[in-house]
Amino acid sequence: MQLQNTISIASLLAATLLLSFSTALKEGQTCAADRFCDSGLHCETCVANGNVRPRCTRIQPIIPTSKVKGLPFNRYTWLTTHNSFAMMGEKSATGSIILAPTNQQDSITSQLNNGVRGLMLDMYDGQQPAVNVLKEIQAFLESNPSEIITIFIEDYVTSSNGLTKVFNAAGLRKYWFPVTKMPKNGGDWPTVDDMVKNNQRLVVFTSKSAKEASEGIAYEWRYVVENQYGNGGMVAGSCPNRAESSAMNTTTRSLVLMNYFPDNPDLSQACKQNSAPLMSMTDTCHSAAGNRWPNFITVDFYKRSDGGGAPQATDVTNGKLVCGCGNIDSCRQGMAFGECELPEAGVAPAPGAGAAAKETASSAGLGKRAPFLQGWRMAVLILGSLHFSLWF
């Protein structure tokens, strides 16, 4: 019995020591499974970009208000998902797999937990499917009282007050940001602090202009300029407005929405599209929008990239908007605009970096595992010493 107890104690000490010395893998390092990657990362390949070995890639942006609070709502960028509800493997009410095209890999709840703050939703007559989705949003807002969510509705609802009914059924009206507070001349929005203080944390836009008067739901293109969606919005060096939107450089619209996804969702190509080409398009649309950075960056399969992806693009754009720096991670509360902190040494390669650079980052991870190997040696020594002391 004494032997068993000693072995158990020694094993527990060794396991604790190993955990204290282990290091999670960083962005760009070769991995075997999600659990080996650091927080906010997952493990996958990007064959479309020539990366056949799985690497840790980002799935979460930095929430910009965790760095700098108190700015107008239009001074931030929010990661947004296209057809947010269209999840891979989703089942119908009868339990069968839905065969319609899918645009995302996870649920609305998972997207919100990963830092997505803009949702594009198609809505039709027939309340229950929409209510189920909206209840996920209600649960998130209830549990996260400082977060703000924006919904863009592609509106096919024809029943009288149909949208109002589904939002009421989902318990979301108490979070509603009123149309009367939205600037109509290109001015600044209320600050995020005021929106949170007043619990007006749900911004909703519809594609039907008449519903602004009939239901108090903002007609999107009175407040937002938006580039072309689908293949037409993915042409390098070009950022035209979609037909319903004013020209991208119309300054009487305070918000800028940038779409970057193809006509037909393509999971295999999304990791390539959401990497260097996405970053490049943010620069193109910045110029097209009269030197305004996008407030919403909208993609399919937001978790797919060859490195930083859509979360990194969101962080970079937030840095430019919030503090005039290259990344929101450089921003600090109270700092002067443009007074940027230098990045830490040893940062993983940016999205779109060459394979050689990524291999270097991956190899560098071997050095980071030195503490882990040292921990193994120390654990073995402790285990051996305890066993030795038992017998003598």
C-alpha positions as CSV (number, residue, x, y, z in Angstrom):
1,M,0.0,0.0,0.0
2,Q,2.8,2.4,0.9
3,L,4.5,1.6,-2.4
4,Q,1.3,2.4,-4.3
5,N,0.8,5.6,-2.5
6,T,4.3,6.7,-3.1
7,I,4.1,5.9,-6.8
8,S,0.8,7.8,-7.0
9,I,2.3,10.9,-5.3
10,A,5.3,10.8,-7.5
11,S,3.3,10.4,-10.6
12,L,1.1,13.4,-9.6
13,L,4.2,15.5,-9.0
14,A,5.7,14.5,-12.3
15,A,2.5,15.2,-14.2
16,T,2.1,18.7,-12.6
17,L,5.7,19.5,-13.4
18,L,5.3,18.5,-17.0
19,L,2.2,20.7,-17.3
20,S,4.1,23.6,-15.9
21,F,6.9,23.2,-18.4
22,S,4.8,22.5,-21.5
23,T,4.3,25.3,-24.1
24,A,1.3,25.5,-26.5
25,L,2.2,25.9,-30.1
26,K,2.0,29.4,-31.6
27,E,0.7,30.7,-35.0
28,G,2.5,29.1,-37.9
29,Q,4.0,26.2,-36.0
30,T,3.3,22.7,-37.2
31,C,0.7,20.8,-35.2
32,A,-1.0,17.5,-34.9
33,A,-4.4,18.6,-33.4
34,D,-6.3,21.7,-32.2
35,R,-5.5,20.9,-28.6
36,F,-1.8,21.5,-29.1
37,C,-2.3,25.0,-30.4
38,D,-2.4,28.1,-28.2
39,S,-5.7,29.8,-27.2
40,G,-7.4,31.4,-30.2
41,L,-5.8,29.0,-32.7
42,H,-6.7,25.8,-34.4
43,C,-4.8,23.2,-36.4
44,E,-5.4,22.8,-40.1
45,T,-3.7,22.7,-43.5
46,C,-4.1,25.1,-46.5
47,V,-3.4,22.9,-49.5
48,A,-4.7,25.7,-51.8
49,N,-1.7,27.8,-50.7
50,G,0.8,24.9,-50.9
51,N,0.8,24.3,-47.1
52,V,0.2,20.5,-46.8
53,R,1.5,20.2,-43.3
54,P,-1.1,21.3,-40.6
55,R,-0.2,24.5,-38.8
56,C,-1.7,26.5,-36.0
57,T,-3.8,29.3,-37.5
58,R,-5.9,32.0,-36.0
59,I,-9.7,31.8,-35.4
60,Q,-10.1,34.8,-33.0
61,P,-9.5,38.5,-33.5
62,I,-8.6,40.8,-30.6
63,I,-11.8,42.4,-29.3
64,P,-10.8,46.1,-30.0
65,T,-12.7,47.5,-27.0
66,S,-10.5,45.3,-24.8
67,K,-7.6,47.7,-25.9
68,V,-9.3,51.1,-26.3
69,K,-12.8,51.9,-25.1
70,G,-14.9,55.0,-25.5
71,L,-14.6,55.6,-29.3
72,P,-17.6,56.0,-31.6
73,F,-19.0,52.8,-33.0
74,N,-17.7,53.7,-36.5
75,R,-14.1,53.9,-35.2
76,Y,-13.8,50.1,-34.9
77,T,-13.7,47.1,-37.2
78,W,-15.8,44.0,-36.6
79,L,-15.2,40.5,-38.0
80,T,-18.4,39.6,-39.9
81,T,-19.6,36.2,-41.3
82,H,-21.5,35.8,-44.6
83,N,-24.6,33.6,-44.3
84,S,-23.7,33.1,-40.7
85,F,-26.4,30.5,-40.1
86,A,-25.3,28.2,-43.0
87,M,-23.2,25.8,-41.0
88,M,-21.5,22.7,-42.3
89,G,-23.3,19.5,-41.1
90,E,-26.4,21.3,-40.0
91,K,-29.4,19.1,-39.7
92,S,-33.1,19.8,-40.4
93,A,-35.9,19.4,-37.9
94,T,-36.3,15.8,-39.1
95,G,-32.6,15.0,-38.4
96,S,-31.4,14.8,-42.0
97,I,-28.3,16.7,-43.2
98,I,-29.3,19.9,-45.0
99,L,-27.8,19.8,-48.5
100,A,-27.9,23.6,-49.2
101,P,-24.6,25.4,-49.7
102,T,-22.8,26.1,-46.4
103,N,-20.7,29.2,-45.7
104,Q,-19.4,28.6,-42.1
105,Q,-17.9,25.7,-40.1
106,D,-19.5,26.4,-36.8
107,S,-22.6,27.7,-35.0
108,I,-23.7,31.3,-34.4
109,T,-22.8,30.7,-30.7
110,S,-19.3,29.5,-31.6
111,Q,-18.8,32.4,-34.0
112,L,-19.7,34.9,-31.3
113,N,-17.5,33.2,-28.8
114,N,-14.6,33.4,-31.3
115,G,-15.0,37.2,-31.6
116,V,-17.3,37.5,-34.6
117,R,-19.5,40.6,-34.1
118,G,-21.2,41.0,-37.4
119,L,-23.7,38.5,-38.8
120,M,-25.3,38.4,-42.2
121,L,-28.6,36.5,-42.1
122,D,-31.2,35.6,-44.7
123,M,-34.7,35.8,-43.3
124,Y,-38.0,34.4,-44.7
125,D,-41.6,34.1,-43.6
126,G,-42.0,31.3,-41.1
127,Q,-40.7,32.3,-37.7
128,Q,-39.2,29.3,-36.0
129,P,-35.9,28.8,-37.8
130,A,-35.1,32.5,-37.5
131,V,-36.2,32.6,-33.8
132,N,-33.8,29.7,-33.0
133,V,-30.9,31.6,-34.6
134,L,-31.8,34.9,-32.9
135,K,-32.1,33.1,-29.5
136,E,-28.4,32.2,-29.7
137,I,-27.7,35.9,-30.2
138,Q,-29.9,36.8,-27.2
139,A,-28.1,34.3,-25.0
140,F,-24.7,35.7,-26.0
141,L,-25.8,39.3,-25.3
142,E,-27.3,38.3,-22.0
143,S,-24.0,36.6,-20.9
144,N,-21.7,39.3,-22.3
145,P,-23.1,42.7,-21.2
146,S,-20.3,44.7,-22.7
147,E,-20.5,43.3,-26.3
148,I,-22.2,44.8,-29.3
149,I,-23.5,42.7,-32.3
150,T,-24.6,43.9,-35.7
151,I,-27.0,42.0,-37.9
152,F,-27.4,42.6,-41.7
153,I,-30.6,41.0,-42.9
154,E,-31.2,39.9,-46.5
155,D,-34.9,40.4,-46.1
156,Y,-37.5,38.1,-47.8
157,V,-40.1,38.5,-45.1
158,T,-43.4,39.7,-46.6
159,S,-45.8,39.2,-43.6
160,S,-46.9,42.3,-41.8
161,N,-44.5,43.2,-39.0
162,G,-42.8,39.8,-39.6
163,L,-39.3,40.9,-38.5
164,T,-40.6,42.7,-35.4
165,K,-42.4,39.5,-34.4
166,V,-39.3,37.2,-34.7
167,F,-37.1,39.7,-32.8
168,N,-39.7,40.0,-30.1
169,A,-40.1,36.2,-29.9
170,A,-36.3,35.8,-29.4
171,G,-36.2,38.4,-26.6
172,L,-34.0,40.8,-28.5
173,R,-36.0,44.0,-28.5
174,K,-34.6,45.1,-25.1
175,Y,-31.1,45.4,-26.7
176,W,-32.3,47.3,-29.8
177,F,-30.3,50.3,-31.0
178,P,-32.8,52.8,-32.3
179,V,-32.8,54.2,-35.8
180,T,-33.2,57.7,-34.4
181,K,-29.7,57.6,-32.9
182,M,-28.1,56.6,-36.2
183,P,-26.3,59.5,-38.0
184,K,-27.7,60.2,-41.4
185,N,-25.1,62.8,-42.6
186,G,-21.9,60.8,-42.2
187,G,-21.2,61.9,-38.6
188,D,-19.9,59.8,-35.8
189,W,-22.1,57.2,-34.1
190,P,-22.5,57.2,-30.3
191,T,-19.6,55.8,-28.4
192,V,-19.5,52.1,-27.7
193,D,-19.5,53.0,-24.0
194,D,-22.8,54.8,-24.4
195,M,-24.3,51.9,-26.3
196,V,-23.3,49.5,-23.6
197,K,-24.5,51.9,-20.8
198,N,-27.9,52.2,-22.4
199,N,-28.0,48.5,-23.2
200,Q,-28.5,49.4,-26.9
201,R,-26.1,46.7,-28.0
202,L,-27.9,45.2,-31.1
203,V,-27.6,47.1,-34.4
204,V,-29.9,45.7,-37.1
205,F,-30.1,46.6,-40.8
206,T,-32.6,45.4,-43.4
207,S,-32.4,45.3,-47.1
208,K,-36.0,46.5,-47.4
209,S,-36.2,50.3,-47.3
210,A,-39.9,50.5,-46.3
211,K,-39.3,48.7,-43.0
212,E,-37.4,51.6,-41.5
213,A,-40.7,53.5,-41.3
214,S,-43.1,50.6,-40.7
215,E,-41.0,48.6,-38.2
216,G,-38.2,50.9,-37.1
217,I,-35.5,48.7,-38.7
218,A,-32.8,50.7,-40.4
219,Y,-32.5,50.4,-44.1
220,E,-28.8,49.4,-44.5
221,W,-27.7,51.7,-47.4
222,R,-28.9,54.9,-45.7
223,Y,-26.0,54.3,-43.2
224,V,-23.6,52.0,-44.9
225,V,-21.5,51.8,-48.1
226,E,-20.9,48.3,-49.2
227,N,-18.7,46.9,-51.9
228,Q,-19.8,44.2,-54.5
229,Y,-20.3,40.8,-53.0
230,G,-19.3,37.5,-54.7
231,N,-16.7,37.1,-57.5
232,G,-17.1,40.8,-58.5
233,G,-15.8,41.9,-55.1
234,M,-12.7,39.7,-55.3
235,V,-11.0,41.2,-58.3
236,A,-7.5,42.4,-57.2
237,G,-7.1,46.2,-57.2
238,S,-10.9,46.8,-57.6
239,C,-13.5,47.7,-54.9
240,P,-16.8,48.7,-56.7
241,N,-20.0,49.3,-54.7
242,R,-22.8,46.9,-54.9
243,A,-25.9,48.1,-56.8
244,E,-28.0,49.1,-53.8
245,S,-25.2,51.0,-52.1
246,S,-24.0,54.5,-52.8
247,A,-20.5,54.9,-54.2
248,M,-17.8,53.6,-51.8
249,N,-16.5,57.2,-51.2
250,T,-19.9,58.6,-50.2
251,T,-19.0,60.3,-46.9
252,T,-22.6,60.8,-45.9
253,R,-22.6,57.2,-44.9
254,S,-20.6,56.6,-41.7
255,L,-20.0,52.9,-42.0
256,V,-18.0,50.9,-44.5
257,L,-18.7,47.2,-45.2
258,M,-16.2,45.1,-47.2
259,N,-17.3,41.8,-48.6
260,Y,-14.7,39.2,-49.6
261,F,-16.2,35.9,-50.6
262,P,-17.0,34.1,-53.9
263,D,-20.4,33.5,-55.6
264,N,-20.3,29.9,-54.5
265,P,-18.8,29.0,-51.1
266,D,-15.5,27.0,-51.5
267,L,-14.1,25.5,-48.3
268,S,-10.9,24.3,-50.0
269,Q,-10.0,27.7,-51.4
270,A,-11.2,29.8,-48.4
271,C,-7.9,29.4,-46.6
272,K,-6.1,31.1,-49.5
273,Q,-8.7,33.7,-50.1
274,N,-8.8,34.7,-46.4
275,S,-5.0,35.2,-46.3
276,A,-2.9,37.6,-48.3
277,P,-5.6,38.5,-50.9
278,L,-8.0,39.5,-48.1
279,M,-5.4,41.8,-46.6
280,S,-4.7,43.3,-49.9
281,M,-8.4,44.0,-50.5
282,T,-8.7,46.0,-47.2
283,D,-6.1,48.4,-48.7
284,T,-7.9,48.6,-52.0
285,C,-11.3,49.3,-50.4
286,H,-9.7,51.8,-48.0
287,S,-8.7,53.8,-51.1
288,A,-12.0,53.3,-52.8
289,A,-13.9,54.5,-49.7
290,G,-12.1,57.8,-49.5
291,N,-9.3,56.6,-47.2
292,R,-11.7,55.0,-44.8
293,W,-11.0,51.6,-43.3
294,P,-13.8,49.0,-43.4
295,N,-15.9,48.7,-40.2
296,F,-17.1,45.3,-41.2
297,I,-14.9,42.6,-42.9
298,T,-17.2,39.9,-44.2
299,V,-16.0,36.4,-45.3
300,D,-17.0,32.8,-45.8
301,F,-15.4,30.2,-43.5
302,Y,-13.8,32.8,-41.2
303,K,-11.7,30.1,-39.4
304,R,-9.9,29.1,-42.6
305,S,-6.5,30.7,-43.5
306,D,-2.8,30.0,-43.9
307,G,-1.9,32.0,-40.8
308,G,-3.7,35.0,-39.3
309,G,-6.5,35.2,-41.8
310,A,-9.7,37.2,-41.3
311,P,-8.9,37.7,-37.5
312,Q,-5.5,39.2,-38.5
313,A,-7.1,41.4,-41.1
314,T,-9.6,42.7,-38.5
315,D,-6.8,43.4,-36.0
316,V,-4.7,45.3,-38.6
317,T,-7.7,47.4,-39.7
318,N,-8.6,48.1,-36.0
319,G,-5.1,49.3,-35.4
320,K,-5.4,51.8,-38.3
321,L,-8.9,53.0,-37.1
322,V,-8.4,53.0,-33.3
323,C,-4.9,54.4,-32.8
324,G,-3.2,54.8,-36.2
325,C,-0.9,51.8,-35.8
326,G,-0.4,48.6,-37.7
327,N,-2.3,46.4,-35.3
328,I,-4.8,46.8,-32.5
329,D,-2.4,45.0,-30.2
330,S,-0.2,48.1,-30.4
331,C,-3.1,50.4,-29.1
332,R,-3.4,51.5,-25.5
333,Q,-6.1,53.5,-23.7
334,G,-5.2,57.2,-23.6
335,M,-2.3,57.0,-26.1
336,A,-1.9,59.7,-28.8
337,F,-3.0,58.7,-32.3
338,G,0.0,57.2,-34.1
339,E,2.2,56.6,-31.0
340,C,2.7,52.9,-31.7
341,E,4.4,50.4,-29.6
342,L,7.0,48.2,-31.3
343,P,5.9,44.6,-31.8
344,E,7.4,41.9,-29.6
345,A,10.4,40.0,-30.9
346,G,9.7,36.5,-32.3
347,V,6.2,37.2,-33.7
348,A,5.0,34.6,-36.1
349,P,5.0,35.5,-39.9
350,A,2.1,37.6,-41.1
351,P,-0.6,36.1,-43.3
352,G,0.6,35.5,-46.8
353,A,4.3,35.1,-45.8
354,G,6.2,32.7,-47.9
355,A,6.5,29.0,-47.1
356,A,10.2,29.4,-46.2
357,A,9.3,32.0,-43.5
358,K,6.6,29.7,-42.1
359,E,8.9,26.8,-42.0
360,T,11.4,28.9,-40.1
361,A,8.7,29.8,-37.6
362,S,7.7,26.1,-37.4
363,S,11.3,25.1,-36.8
364,A,11.8,27.8,-34.2
365,G,9.1,26.0,-32.2
366,L,11.6,23.2,-31.6
367,G,13.6,25.6,-29.4
368,K,10.4,26.5,-27.5
369,R,10.0,22.9,-26.6
370,A,13.3,22.9,-24.8
371,P,11.5,23.7,-21.5
372,F,9.2,20.8,-22.1
373,L,12.2,18.4,-22.6
374,Q,13.8,19.8,-19.5
375,G,10.6,19.2,-17.6
376,W,10.6,15.5,-18.7
377,R,14.2,15.1,-17.3
378,M,13.3,16.8,-14.0
379,A,10.1,14.7,-13.6
380,V,12.1,11.5,-14.2
381,L,14.6,12.5,-11.6
382,I,11.9,13.3,-9.0
383,L,10.1,10.1,-9.7
384,G,13.4,8.1,-9.4
385,S,14.3,9.8,-6.2
386,L,11.0,9.1,-4.5
387,H,11.2,5.5,-5.5
388,F,14.8,5.3,-4.3
389,S,13.8,6.8,-0.9
390,L,11.0,4.3,-0.5
391,W,13.4,1.3,-0.6
392,F,16.0,2.9,1.6
